[in-house]
Amino acid sequence: MSLSPIEHSASLRIGTVEFVAPDEIKVSLDLEAPDGVAANAGIPRSFPRINNYVTIPSEAGYIVGQIEWIAVERSPFPKRKDFQDYGLVDLPFSLRKMRVNPLGILKVDEKDKFLFQRGVQTFPSIGEPVLMPTDKQLRAIIESGEKRRVKIGTSPLAANADVSIDPDRLFGRHLAVLGNTGSGKSCSVAGLIHWSLEAAKKDKNNPNARFIILDSNGEYSKVFKKGRVFVVDATEYPLQVPLWFWNSAEWCSFTQASAKAQRPLLKRALREIRSGKSDLTALTEDAQKLNLRRYLSSNMISIRKDLKTGAIKTDATKFGFILKAILNDLEVKKTVFTSYDIQNICNKINVALIANYAAFTKDTKLVQYYRAFTESQVNDILSAINDVLQNLGGIIYQEGPDEDIPIPFSGAEFSDHLQILAEQENVSQFLDFLVMRIRTMLADTRMKKIIGDDIDITLDKWLEVYIGKNKAENGCVTVINLSLVPTEIIHITIAVIARMILEALQRYRKLENSSLPTVIVMEEAHTFIKRYKEDAENQNVASICCQVFEKIAREGRKYGLGLVLSSQRPSELSSTVLSQCNSFLLHRISNDRDQELVNKLVPDNFRGLLRELPSLPTQNAILLGWASELPVMVKMNHLSAEKRPHSDDPDFWDVWTGRNNKGEEVRRDIDWKKIADEWQRKDVTTNNTEGNTDTPATDDR
């Protein structure tokens, strides 16, 4: 392709192609190529530096390359192969060379407008000129791509061209923001949310956006003025994740239930407690009837199964103790459901139990057991249950709800029911410690406020306030302050919140046949999305937490759930989650293990760009991946102080001297009595919490 007169005058030749490969092009710089600033290029322009761009004319347009290294090679000058002038002495002369990674093609349309396209199909020939791109070409390279809706910064290596992104690409395919502490990660995360919402407001006053920030250190509590900030002990938005949200895997991991005896009974207890063991007086009349119907249906199916298999005639199945447990449950239910003949069921069970009861004394200990039951006794019980079910609407042919369905129940009732099951199955010695752990958790005052039985919230209300109302009427940002959550339940709390959001969006997709775009932001991700041993028999709560995010990383995109991870130790993150992140915003990284991991995430021909990671200044980052047409150095937009997360470095000198750089007084008065009282819960009101009472409602986010 021939250059136009305008491009001839604006473009400056700096070298010649001397080696070509699919992943690299080596260039010999001309002797006349500038060392610093090129003043003969029409406009004073800095000579290309590492990671800057050059162009090479080709048939398809201009091949765009990124400089990986520049070196000096000693060689004789001039290079004369045909003859030598014996009257002159050749002195050594330094030749400059550089290596260029081909990125794409810069084409010119009919209107002389540049368009950048990733990928190179036709490579240059040996001897082709290498040019310094004009400002217009640089902007075309950096500002390439469609739907560049949100400006996040400028490129210092490309004439300060605007760096803008497509939110669909950035959030839809997951983003990892990585860098050392103090490198600007938190500001970048907060900025991406602020700038995205501000850009959306240009088209719509109230964006229908949903950002959910899992804030492990409480940095974002005052950043989003009109967001919903959930804090332990808060008045307006108390952090509440009731334990009836937990699924069976989360219960098993938290209680450390063994796979042999404890886990099967734990799951059975969950199924049965969700079938009808909840507090009946707290439910509506229709819900009460449905619970009773489920409970009776579940037991009728179970008794029919035992009748068919002959389990009613063997003591090993503990059929008599199962009937006794059902009788105890029905004695309670008959006081609530007075309109149904539950007493008749109790009578039939009593007749069978009395007729088959037996006992003997062994070592001064009374041992109880039941003899074989007859089919007529069992059929009488089934007939009585069926009569009540017909009045309720008939049998429901399932064994109650699945153990993972979030149906409310009382934690105290659950532990009691689990103990009854252990006694029925004669495995109390294996479940005593399990039941004790559950009761200890329920008695812990720190945990009660988050997971306790006193929490009065329905599933739909929880989804409404945590994910957002219709059309985001209650705000676009949810901040979940996890800084005050007890260490024992912080992993399980994060896991449950993330899983509930994913499953809610899955059901939205199922019912509405479309996705609801939502973004989960995980701060300090290396703490909660940490590598774990997959072959471990019992997964702990940290493993379960990581597995939830792995599922979100793999499947979230299909349901509109994007993931933003912020971490200072990428080498500790789950490889599954990192491999599913299609975009990366890399701040300064100095640790060699973290650098090694990041290098593995990008193609070989882009690794030269990552060599700048240890020396990147604050507010600068490298954007690469699906969100950017090509890897680019970005100076992030300025973020005002009130929009920055509270993660500033400690101001030791200012506190020591009592003055800041502006000469203003800096005070750090201490009242340890006040702190001790708050610590010991003395005279502390519930509204004295961070993130709510002192948050002015001045911003529409």
N, C-alpha and C positions, 0 to 999 in steps of 0.2 A: 504494500500500500504506500502510495506517495504522500508526503506531507503537503498540506496546503501552505501557501506563502505565510499565512498568519502563524501556523504552527512552527514553520521553519525559523521564524524570527523570535518566537517565544521559547522554543525548546533548545536546550543546550546539550550538545553531545559531550559525554564524559568518558566514553570508553568503547571497547569492541568485544564482541562475544568471541571467546576462544575455546570454550568447552560447553557441550550441551548434553544433559541427561534428563530423564523425566522428572526427577526431583531436585535438580540443581542446574544452575547455569553459572559458569565461571567467566569473569569479565576482566580484561586487561585495561586499566585506566589509561587514558591519554596523558601524554606529558603535560599538555596544556590544561588538564582538568584542575579546577581550583582546589586549594587546600582548605579554605575556610568559606568565605562568602563569594559567590559568583556575581561580579558586578556587570558582566557583559551579557546578561541574560534578559535584558530589557528591564527587569525588576530585580533589585538585590535579593539574592536567594541563598540560603545556607546550603553548603554542599551536603549531599545525602549522608546521613549518619546511620549507625546500626539500627535496623528495623524500619528504616525509611523505605520509600518506594522509588523504583526506576521504571522506565518504559522502553520497550524494544519494538520498533515497527515490524509488522508482519502482514501477510496477505489478509488476515481477518480483522486487523485493526492494530492495536498496541498490546503487546504482551506486558502485563503488569507483574513485576517481581518485587520481592521484599529482601532487603540486604541482610544477610546473616552475619558475615564478617568482612573486614577489610584488612589486608596485610601488605607487607612490603617484601619484595623478592629482589635479592642482589643479582645483577647480571651485567655483562660487559656492554658497553655502548660506544659507537653504534654496532648493531648486529650485522656484520657483513660476511656473507657466506661465499660470494663470488671472488672477491679479491681483498687484499689488505694493503694499506698504505704504510709501507715500511718506514716512512718518514714521521709517522704519528704514533703516539703511545695511547692505546685504549685504556681508559680508566674505568673502574667499576662504577655502576650507576644503579640507583634503586628504582625498581618498577613497582607500581602499586597495583594490587589486584583485589578483587572482591568476589564473594560468592552470593548468588541471588537465588531465592526460592520462587519459582513461578506460581502465581496465584490465580490469574484469570486473564480475560481479554477486555480491553477498553475499546468499544466500538464507537463509530460516529454515524449518527442517523442523518436523514435528509436535511434536517434543520441545523446541522453542524453541532448537535448536542451529544455529549459523551454519555455512554451507557456502559456500566461495568457488569461483567458476567463471570461468575466463578467457573474455574476449570479451563485448561489449555488443551486444545486439540492439535494445533499446528505449532511446532516449536521452531525457533529461529535457526538460521544457518550460521556457520562459522563466519566471522567477519562482519556480522550485522552490527549497526551502531547501537549504542546504549545511551539513552537520553535522560536528562533530568526533567521530570514532569512539571508542567506549569501548575499554577495555583488552581486554575480551572479544572485541570485533569485530576489533581489531588482531591478536590472537593467531589468530583464525580465518582472517584474510587471510594471515598469514605462514606459519602451520602448515597450510596447505591442501595437498591432494594425497594420493594413496594411496601406500602402500609407503614411507613416510618412515622408513627403517630406520636411517640413520646421521646422528647429530647432528654438525654441523660447527661450530656457533657460535650466536650470538644476534643479534637485530636491535636495534640501539640506537635505531632510529626507531619501533619498534613494541613498546614496553613490554618490551623484552628477551625477546621471544618466541623460542622455539627455532627455529633454522633447520636442518632436516633434509633429507636427499636420498635418492633411490632410486638405489642403485648401478647398477641396470640402465640407468637413463637417463644417469647421470653418466659411466660408463665405456664403455657400449655404443655411444654415439653420438659419442665423442671429446670431449675437454676441452682447452681452452687456458688455461693459467695465465700471465697477462701482467702485467708491472710492472717498475718500475725496480729496479736492484740495491739491496739493502737494504730493500726494501719488504715482505719476508716471503714471497716466492714459494716458496722452498725449504722453509720451515717448513710452508706450506700443503700442498705436495705430500706431504711426509713425514707430515703430520697426516692427510690424506685416506686414506693407506694404513693408518696406525696405527688410526685410528678405525673404518675399515671392518672391519679384522680383529678388533678388539675387539668390535664389534657382532656379527660373525658367530660369535664364540666363545660368545656367550650361548646360541646354539642348537646349537652343535657345538663340541666341545673342540678339534678339529683341522680348521679350515676347509680345504676343497678349493679354495684360492685360489692364483692365480699372478700375481705382479707382477714384472716384469723392468725394472730401472732401468739405463738407459745413462747412467752417471755420468761426465761429461766432466772434472770437476774433483776427483773423489775426496771429495765432501762427505758421501756416504751410507755410507761404509765402516764406521762404528761405530754407525750408527743402528739397524739391525735386528740384534739380538744373535744370533739363531739363523738368520739368512739365510745364503745362500751368496754370499761376496764373492770375485769373480774379479779377480786382480791379476797384472800381469806379474811373473814370477819367484817367485810365491807357491808354498808347499809343498803346501798342501792343495787349493787351487783356483787353479791357474795359468791365466791367460787364454790360451786356445788356439783359434784359428780357422784350421785347416789350409787351405792353398791349394787342395786338391782340393775344398773346398766351393765355390770360386768358379765362377760360371757364365761363359758366353762373353762376355756384355756387360761383366762386371766385369774379366775378363782383358783385353779390348780397351781398356777405359778406362784401366786401370792401366798397361798397356804402351804406350798412345798409338798403337795399331795403326791404320794408315791403311786406308781403306775399299777401296782398289783391290787392292793385292797382299798386304798383311800380314793383314788380317782374315780373308779366306777360308782362308788357309793355317793361321792360328791356330786357327780353328774345326775345320778338318779334323784338325789335330794333336790337339786335345782329344778328338774323336770316337775317333780311333784309339788314343790312349793309354789312354782309359777302356775300350776294347774288350779290351785284353789286354796292355798295356805296363806294368802295375803289377808290383811286386816279387813274383814268383810264389812265392818261398820263404816269404813271410810270410803266405800264404793257406792256408786249409784245402784238403784234397784235392778236395772237391766244388767249391769256389770256383775252384781251379786249372783243373779240367776245364771249368767253365763259361766261364772267361776264354779258354781255348784254342779252345773251340767257337765263341765269339763272334768271335774273331780270324779263324779260318779261314772262317767264314761270311761275314764282312764282305769278305774278300779274294776269295772265290769269286764273290760277287755282283758285285764290281767288275770282276773279270777277264771274267766272262760278258758284262757290259755292254760292255766294250771289244771283245770278240770280235764281238758283234752289230753294233756301230756301225762296225766296221772300224778302230778306233783302234790295233789291233795292227800295222797296216801303215804307219802314219805316224810319222815321227820327232818331229813336233810334240807328240805326246801323252806322250813320254818313257816309253813302255810298258816298254822294257827296263830303265830305271833303277828303275821301280816294282817289277819282278820282282827286281831286285838288292836292293832294300830289304827285300822280303819274305824273300828268301833269308838275309839277315843276321839278321833276327829269328828265323827258324826254326832257324838254327844255334845260337842261345842256348836256344830252347825245347826242342830235342831232348834237351838234357842234363838237363832237368827231367822231361819226359814220355817216359820210356824205354819205356813200355808201348805206345806208338803208333808206327807206321811213318812218322815225320816225315822220316826220312832219304830215303825214296822220293820225297817231294815235292821235297826239296833236289836230288836227282839229276836229276829231270825239268827243274827250273828251270835247273840248271847246263848241261844238254845244250842247252837253247834259247839260253841266253846265249852259250855258246861258239860255237855255230853262227852267231850273228847279230852277234857283236862285230866292230867295225871301229874304226880309228883312223887319224889322219893328223897330220902335224906342220905347224903354222902359226906362223910367227914364232918358231921354236924352242920352241913350246909344244905338248905332246901333246893333241890334241882327240879325245875318245872319243865314240862314238855307236853305236847299234844299228840294223841293217838291219831290214826288215820281217820280222815273225814269220809263220810259216805256221799255218794252222788246226789242223793235226795236232799241232804242237808245243804249242799252247795247250791243245788238248783232252787231251793227255797230262798236263799239269799239273793241269787241272781234275779229271781222273779220279783222280789221286793224292790230291788234297785231299779229294775225295768219299769215298774209301776210309777215310780217317782220321775224317772226320765221321760216317760210319755207325757206327763203333765208339764215338763220343762221344755218339750219340743223334740224329744227323741235323742238317741245316742249320737255322740260325735265320734266317728270312727278314726280316732287317733289317741295316742296315749298322752293326751294333754299337749301343751305347747312344747316346742323345742327348748332345750336347756339354755339356749343362747338368746331367746327372744326377750327384750327388755320389758317384762311385765312386773309391776311393783310387788315387793314382798318385804317383810320385816326381817332384818338381820338377826334379831333375837329369836324369832320363830324358826328361821333357817337353821341356826345352830342347834336349837332344841330338836327339830325334826331330824337333823343329821345324827344326833345322839340316839334318838329312838330307832332309826334305821340300823345303827351299829349294834344296838341291843337285840333287835330282831334277827340280824344276821350272825349274832354271836361273835362279833369282831370288835368289841368295844376296846380291847387292849390295843388295837391298831389305830383307832380313831380318836382316842382320848386327847392326845397332844394336838391333833388337827382341830378338834372342837375348841380346845383351850386357846389356840392361836386366834381363831375367829372371835371368840368372846373377849380376848384381850384387846384385839383391834377395835371392837365395838365399844369397849369401855374407855379407850384412849380419848381424852377430851380434845386433843389436837386434831384428831381425825374425824370426830363426830361432826364438826362443822362442815366437813367436805363430803363425807360418805355416809353419815349417820342416818338413823331411822327418823329423826326429827325433820329431815328435809322435806318440805312440802312443795313439790314441783312435778308437773306431768311431763311426759315425753315431748308432746307437741310444744309446750311452753319452753322447754329447754332448747329445742331446736330453733325456736323463734328468737330467743335472746342470744344464743351462742353463734348461730350461723347467720341469722338476720331475717327480718320480716319480709313480706312480699314487697318487691321493688325497693328493697333496702331502706324502708321507711324509718327504721331505727338506727341508721348509720351504716357506713361502708366498712368500718374497721372494728374488729373485736380484739382486745388485748387481754390475754389471760396471764396474769402476774403469778408466776409459780414460785416466787422467792420465799414465801412463807409456808409453802406446803411441806409437811414433815418428810424427811428423807425416806422413811419407810414406805411411803405411798406415792412419791413423786413420779416414779417410772410408770406405775400402774395408772395414775391419774392422766398422764400424757398419753399413754397407750389407749385408754378408754375414750378420751376426747377425740383423738385422731381417728380411731376406728368408727366411732359414732358418726362423725362427719362423713367419712367415706361411705358407710352403709346408708346414711340418709340420702346422699346423692345418687347412690345406686338405685334406690327405690324411686327417687324422683325421675330418673331416666326410664325406669320400667313403666311408671304411670303416665308420664307426660311425653315419652318418646323423644325427649331432647335433654341436653345436659344443662346444668346450672353452674356456670363458671365460678369457681371458688378457689382461693389460694390459701394454703397453710404455710406460715413462715415459722421455721424452727431455729431459734437462737441456741448457740452453744451445742450444735448438733452432734459433735463428737462425744458428748456426755450421754446422749439418749439414743443415738443411732450408731452404737458401737459394735464392732465385730464380736461375734460369739461363736462358740463351738456348736456346730449343727448336729453333731452326733451325740450330744449330751442326752441322757435319758430323761431328766427333769429340767425343763427350761425355766430359768429364773425370770423375775419380772423385767430385768434389763433386756433379756433375750426376746421376751414377748413384745416389749416396746419397740425394739428394732425390727421385729418381724412385721409389725403393723405398718411401719414406714416403708419397708421393702414392698409390701403389697400395694401401698399407695403409689410408690415409684413405678411399679410394673403396670398397674391397672388404672390408676387415677385419671390419666388422660382421657380414657373412654367415657368417664362420667363428669368431665369438666373440672376435676380437682388437680390443681397445680401445686408444686412443692418448691419452696425456696429454703435452702439450707445455708446457714451461716456458721462457719467453723474456723478455728485457728489451728486445728490439728487434723488435716484431711487424711493423714496416714492411719488414723484410728477409726475413721468412718467405715461403715459397711460398704464393701466393694459392690454389692448388688445395687444399693441406692446410688452410689456415685456413677456406676456404669449406665444408669437410667437417666442421669442428668445430661441434657443435650446442650446446655449453655453454661458457661463459666465466667465469673467476674473475679479475676485474680488480683488481689492486692499484694503487698510486700510479703514474701515468704522466705525466711532465712534458714529454717531447719532443713538439713540435707535429706532426711527421710520424707518430709512433706514435698520437697522439690522433686524428688525421684518419683513419687506417686503422681504428681501433677504432670510430669513429663510423659508418663505412660498414658495419660488421658487424651493426648493430642497427637496428630500425625507427626512423623519424623521431620518433615520439612518445615514444621512450625516451631520446633523446639528452640531454635535460635532466639525467637521472640521471648521465650520464657527465661532466658539467661538474665534478663533485666529484673526478674522478680526480687532478688535480694536487695536491690538498690532503688526500688520504686519509692518515691516520696509519698507522704500521706495525701490522700484525695486523688491519687493516680491509680489506675488499674488497667488490666488487659482484659478486654472482652473478646471472647471467642466462642465458637460453636454455632448452634442453629439460629440464635438470635441475631447474629451478625454475618453479613455476606463474606467477611474476611476478618482474621484477627486484627484487632486495632487497639492502640494505646489510647486510653480515655482519661481526660482530666474531668472528674465528675463535677456536676453543677454545684454551685455554692448552696449550702443549706443553712438557713438562718438558725440562730441559737435555740429559739423556742421549738424548732422542728427536729432538733437533734436528740438522739437517745442520750440518757444520762449515763455516759460511759467515759467521761473525761478522766485524764490522768490526775492522780493526787497532786495538789498544789503545795508541796512541802515547803518551798522557799517562802511563798506568800504567807503561809501560816506561821512559819518560824519568825519572819520579820514583821508580820502584822500589816503588810502593805503589798498591793499588787503592782503591776507595771504602770498602771495609771495613777498611782499614788493614793488609791482608795484604801480605806481601812478594811482589813480582813480579820474577822473574829471567828473563833471556834470555842464558844463558851460550853462548859460541860456541867451537866447536872446528872450524876450517876444515879441518884435516887429516883429520878423520873424514868430513867432507862430500866432500873431494877424493878420498879413498879409495873411498868409495861410488860417486862419479861415474866413477872410472877402473876400477871393478870390482876393487879390491885387497882381498883377504881379506874379502870380503862373503859371508856365508852366505845361502842361498836363502830361509831362513825369516825374514830380517830385512826383511819387507815390511809395508806398511801394510794393515790391514784384516783380518788373520787371527790372528796370534799373540797379539795383545792384546785379542781380542774374547771376553769371558766369555759362556758359554752359560747365561745366566740367564733369558732371555725365550723364550717358546715361539713366537716368530715367526721 
